[in-house]
Amino acid sequence: MSAVVVVGAGIVGSSVAYHLARQGVPVTLLDQGPSPATGATGDSFAWIGGYGGDWPGGAQDLRGSVLADYRRLETELPDVAVRWTGSLTWADVQAKHDCRLGPGRFLVGGSDIVVLEPNLRKPPEQAIYIPSDGGVDPTAMTCALVDAARARGAKVIYDSVVTSLKMAGGCVKGVLSSTGFHAGEAVVLANGTGVPELGGPLLAGLSVAASPACLVRLTAPPGLIKTIVAGPEFEVREVRDGDLFLTLPHIVDMSATSLEQAAHDALRRLKIRFRRSDSCRLLGYRIGRRPMPAQGPIIGYATRDRSVYVAVMHSAITLAPTVGRLVADELVTGRPAPELRRCRPHGLSP
């Protein structure tokens, strides 16, 4: 396989770069930020798993490989650490039970919930427990992939703003950026909501909405939260001992003052819901803008000459290890991955 340029050092681009370098492909990974995961990835709640019925399009075809690919990465990369805590969900639990409770998902009652979350002051009557769910530190995970790619020969360049694709003879031959021209026989666009603009006319009609989400970081007594807790007011989990991630639902564009107030309100509600939480303190908060293709993941060649490949999706943290493996295999072997059949941009097949 000839050289490949990957644009975007979030979790998806970093996974693609790692899996290509793992197969001996010369890779250049570019990102406009000063380090990996400075965009949507760094603002992610990073819940691996989640509720299957909420996954649109081809994401459903990828779910079956997610846990195995994460387990594989844990063995390949010592710096990848997944907290396999399971999850408890009780927002609109009855509708989810009626429609989407399936293998590996269990309806649990109050006594079981108390065992799973002993610090919860008023457990719900019922919740859905998914023991296979887990979470990662999204920035640490991305850094581990980048470091592993670099150790296998990948070239990684930060503060590199890609301005356009370089065309020659009707084919893309690399990218032009603030750090110069970077040649590649294939270019993988994994820069989230920036994919349509960078692709220009080649990706006419491709739309990637930006969905806002607020991530609040808290300090807490270690072990305060045992699982990934998803209730109607917030989702919360322990990302590392003593540090919590919390997300707020239905966040829209708001002023800095309103955002600060929302973060403090979330901390107050957390203290109401959990015992031993009086010492919890606010560390920070930020609104991230997640790429949200309406029909599900967009993964595949965007040009018939196979010089441009697109990889953009929601639930990127969950899907990245699987997507990185499949994309690298397609680029190296030229054989289409059946799991990506429903993800193709503009209906193109490899």
N, C-alpha and C positions, 0 to 999 in steps of 0.2 A: 504494500500500500504506500502511495506517495504521501508527501507531507500534507497535514491537515491543520487549518487554523480554526480555533474555537473562540468565539466571541462571547464573553460573559463568564466570570469566575464565581457565579453563584453555585448552588448545590448541583444543578443540572449540568452546566458547562464543566464544572470541576470533575463530576463523575464521568462525563464523556471523555475528557482529557485523560483521566486516570486509566480508564478501560482501554483507550487507544494505546497509550504508552505501555500498558501491561502486555499488549500484543506486539510491541516493537515498532509502532508507527511513530514517525517524527511528528511531534505536536507542538504548536505554539498556542498558548492560552493567553488571551488578552482581556483586560478589564479596565474600565474607566476609573475605578476607585483605587485607593492606596493599598488595599489588601483584599483578600477574598471575602465574599459574603457581606459586602457593604450595602447591597440593595435589599430586595424583598426577602432574600434568604435570611439575613441577619435579623429581620423583624418577624420571623416566623415563630409560631407556637411550637412547631416541630413535633406534632403528634403523628406517630407512625401507626397507621391503621385507620381508625375512625369508622363511621357507619357506612357500610357498603351501599345501601340504597341511595345515598346522596351523591354517588360518583357518576358523572355523565359520560356518555360515549365510550370511547376505547379504553378509558381508565379501568373499567370493569374487567377488561381482558388482561390487564397487567397485574391486578391485585393478587392473583394466585401465586405469583413469584416473589412478592415483596419480602415476606419474612425470610425465605431461603436466601435471597440476595443480601439482606442485612446480616444474617448469620455468617454468610460467606465473607463479607467485608470485615466482620469482627475477627475472623481468623486470619485474613490477609493483612489487615492494618491494625496493629496494636493500639493506635491512638483513637480508633473508632470505639466509642463506649455507648451502648444503648441501655437505657433504664427500662427493663421489661417489667413494668408495674401493673399492666392491665388498666382498663378504664371503666368508669362508672358514669352512665348517662341517664338523666331523668327529666330532661326537658321534653315535654310532649311524649312521655314514655308510652302511653297507651297506643297512640297512633303508630309509633315505631314498632311496638310489639305486634300489633295487628297486621302490619304491612311487611316488616322487614326482619323480623327475628329469624335467624337461620343458624347454620352450623357455626359453632364457636362463639355464639352469643347467648347469654343466659339471663333470664328474668329472675332477679333476686329480690328478696323481701327485707324488711327492716333489720332483722337479726343478723343476716348476712352482711348487710351494708355496714352495720356497727363494727363487725369484725374487720371489714375491708378499710373503713375510714373511722377509726375509734374516736377521733377528735371532732367529728361532725356533731353539732349540738342537736339538731332536729333532723334526723334522717328521713328521707321520703319513704312512703309506703312501699314503693317499688322502684327499681332501677334496672338498667340493662348493663350487665357486666361482660366485658370482652377481655379475657385473661391474656390474650396474645398481643394486645396493644402495648406500645412503648413510646419512648420519646428520646430525643438526642439534644445536645447543645448544637444548634444549627451552625454557628460560626466555627466551633471546634471540629465538627464533622467535615465541613467544607475545607478547612485548613489541612486536615488529615489527608483528604483526597488530593489536594494540590501538592502537598509535600511528597506524597507517594508518587504522583505523576512526575514531579521534578526529579525524584530519585531514580526514575526509570527513563530519564532523558528528555522530558518535556521542557520546553522553554516557556517561562511564565513572566509576563510583562504587565505591571500595574501602571496606573496613571496614563493609560493609553486609550484615548478617545477615538473609536473607530468612526470615520466620517463617511466612508462609502466602500462599495465593493469594486474591485479593480477588474475591468473587462478587457479581454483580448481575444480577437477572433470569434466574438459572440459567446465566449465562455468566461466565467469568473475564474480569475487566476490568483486571488488573494484579496487582501483588504488594504485600504489606505487609512492611516491613523495619525494621531499627533506624535507618535513615535516612529513614523515612517511607513514604508511599504512592507507587508508581511505576506510572503508567497505561500500558496497552498493549492494543490490540485482539487481540494474540496474545502469549503468553508461551512462550519456549523454555527448557526445563529442560535445562541442560547441566552440571549440578553433580555428575556422577559418581555415587558411591554414595549421595549424598543425594537423588537423584531420587525414589525411592519414598516416602520420608517426607514430602517437600515436596508431592508430588502427592496424598498422602492417599487418600481414597476414590476419586478420579478414576482412580488408578492401582492399584486393588486387584488383587492377584495378580502385579504386576510385581516381580521380584526381581533385585537387582544385588549379587552377592557381592563382597567385598573380598579380593583376592588379594595377599598380602604379597610384596614383592620388595626386596632389599637393593641399594642403589646405593652403590658406593664410589668416591670421587674421589681421584685420585693425581696427583702431579706427576712428570714423566718427561722424559728427553731428547727434544726434538722429533724426530718421525719414528721413534720406537722401534717403534710399531705402525703398519703401513701400511694394513691393511684393517680390517674388522670381523671379529674372531676369535671364533668360537663353538666352544669345546671342551667336554669333559665336566666340567671343573672350574669354568670361569667363561666369561663373555663379556667382551670388552674391546675398546675402540676409542679413538682419539684424537678428543676432541671439539673441541679447538683445539690449536694448536701448544704442546706441552709439558704438556698436561693430558689425563688419561685418565679415562674412565668404565669401571667394571667392575661386573658384576652377578654375584651368587652364586645358584646353583640351590637349590631346595627349602628356602627360608628359611621357618621358622615363627616364631610368637611366641617371643621369647627375652628374657632379661634384658639389661640394658645391658652388663653385664660380658661375657656370652656374645657379644653383637653386636660389641663391641670386639675380642674375641679372633678372631672370624670375619673381621673386616676385616684384622687383622694377618696372619692365616693366608693370606688371599687375596694380600696383598702379597708374602709369602714365596714362594708358589707362582709368582707372576708372575716374580719374580727368578730362580727355578729354570728357568722355561720360556724366558726371553728374555735374550739377550746385551745388554750396554750398560744393564742395568736396575739396577745397584748404587745409583745415585743416586736411584732412585724413592722418593718419600716419600708418606705418607698425609696427605691434606688433609681428609678427612671421610667420614662414612658415615651412612646413614639408611635405615630401612625405610619404604617407601612402600606404600600400599594401592591397588592398581589396580582400577578398576571392571571386573567380569568377568561380563557377562550370559551365562548358560549357553548360550543358543542363538545367540549372535553379536550384532552391533550391534542396538540398539533405536532406530529413527529414524522419526519420523512423528507425525501428529496423534494425541493421546491422547483427544480428545473429538470427538464428531460435529459440534459447532458450530465446530470448528477454532480454538478459543481457546487450547488448550494443545498444545504440540509438544514431543516428547521427543527428545533426542539423547545417547545414552550408549553407550559401546563400549570394548572392549579394542583394542589397537593404535591408539590414538587419534592418536599422533603421525603414523603412516603415513597414516591415513585422513582427517585433519582438513581438508586443503585441498580434497579431493574432496567430503567431507560438507558443508563450509561452503558450497561453490558450489551443491550440489544442494538443500540445505535452503533457502537464500535464494531459489533459483528457484521452489521449490514455494510458499513463502510469498508471493512477489510475483505469480506467474502463476496460482496455483491448480491448475496441471497437475501430476499425479503424475510423479515421475521413475521410469522403468522400473528403474533400477539399485537403487532402494530397495524394490522390491516385496517382497523376503523379509525386510525389516528392521522391518516394522510392529509396533507394540505392540498386543497383544491381537487381532492379525489385522485391525485397522482399516485401511482404505484412505483416502487423502486424498479 
